[in-house]
Amino acid sequence: MNSGRPETMENLPALYTIFQGEVAMVTDYGAFIKIPGCRKQ
């Protein structure tokens, strides 16, 4: 069954890991951070 996602989930950040990133945007409900080497969602 194909859910529309690629077979490999590479370049996703690992859970419970600390990354260095750059703040891309701050909103009323949170912040968006650019993490080098990780794909956009």
C-alpha positions in Angstrom: 0.0 0.0 0.0 1.4 3.4 -1.0 0.6 6.2 1.5 2.0 8.9 -0.8 5.3 9.1 1.2 8.6 8.0 -0.1 9.9 4.6 0.9 12.9 6.0 2.7 12.4 8.7 5.4 15.9 10.1 5.1 16.9 13.6 6.4 14.4 13.6 9.2 15.6 14.8 12.5 15.9 12.1 15.2 13.6 12.4 18.2 15.0 13.6 21.5 18.2 15.0 19.9 19.4 18.6 20.2 20.1 20.4 16.9 21.5 23.8 16.1 19.2 25.8 13.8 18.1 29.2 12.6 14.8 30.8 13.5 12.9 31.2 10.2 9.7 32.7 11.5 8.0 33.4 14.9 4.2 33.3 15.1 1.6 33.6 17.9 1.4 29.8 18.1 5.1 28.8 17.9 8.3 29.1 15.9 9.6 27.6 12.7 13.3 26.6 12.8 15.5 25.8 9.8 17.8 22.8 10.6 20.6 22.4 8.2 20.7 19.0 6.5 17.0 18.3 7.2 14.3 18.4 4.6 11.3 20.8 4.8 8.0 19.2 5.7 
